[in-house]
């Protein structure tokens, strides 16, 4: 089962012990802004890169043929 991007951000926040308050500080937004963005789940690639950088992660975007894993 693949996690959507919001689920992945939540997972890494938990694994890394980073609260939405701390993530917001790293991103220069409020904790509510982080929470709303994650709930909405509609991220621009540039925003995803900022989240990845704030969490010390690499952002990898991949296209695949439909029906492949």
URPE-V714217 format. One record per residue. N is the residue number from 1. RES is the residue in one small letter. PSI is psi in whole degrees, -180 to 180 (NA if undefined). OMEGA is omega in whole degrees, 0 to 359 (* if undefined). BURIAL is + if it has 24 or more other C-alpha atoms within 12 Angstrom, else -. Layout:
N|RES|PSI|OMEGA|BURIAL  N|RES|PSI|OMEGA|BURIAL
This chain:
1|x|131|179|-  2|x|139|177|-  3|x|142|174|-  4|x|172|187|-  5|x|-38|178|+  6|x|-42|178|+  7|x|-37|178|-  8|x|-42|179|-  9|x|-45|178|+  10|x|-45|181|+  11|x|-47|181|-  12|x|-35|175|+  13|x|-46|179|+  14|x|-49|182|-  15|x|-38|184|-  16|x|-3|180|-  17|x|35|181|-  18|x|117|178|-  19|x|165|176|+  20|x|-31|177|+  21|x|-48|180|-  22|x|-42|179|-  23|x|-41|177|+  24|x|-42|177|+  25|x|-44|180|-  26|x|-31|182|-  27|x|-13|183|-  28|x|30|178|-  29|x|169|180|-  30|x|159|175|-  31|x|-34|178|-  32|x|-37|177|-  33|x|-40|177|-  34|x|-49|182|+  35|x|-45|180|-  36|x|-42|179|-  37|x|-42|180|+  38|x|-40|177|+  39|x|-44|181|-  40|x|-44|176|-  41|x|15|182|-  42|x|85|186|-  43|x|143|167|-  44|x|154|178|-  45|x|-39|180|-  46|x|-36|177|-  47|x|-40|177|-  48|x|-38|178|+  49|x|-39|178|-  50|x|-43|178|+  51|x|-45|179|+  52|x|-46|179|+  53|x|-43|181|-  54|x|-28|180|+  55|x|1|180|+  56|x|34|183|-  57|x|160|171|-  58|x|139|174|-  59|x|122|179|-  60|x|123|179|-  61|x|133|187|-  62|x|136|172|-  63|x|141|179|-  64|x|156|173|-  65|x|145|179|-  66|x|143|179|-  67|x|0|177|-  68|x|156|180|-  69|x|NA|*|-
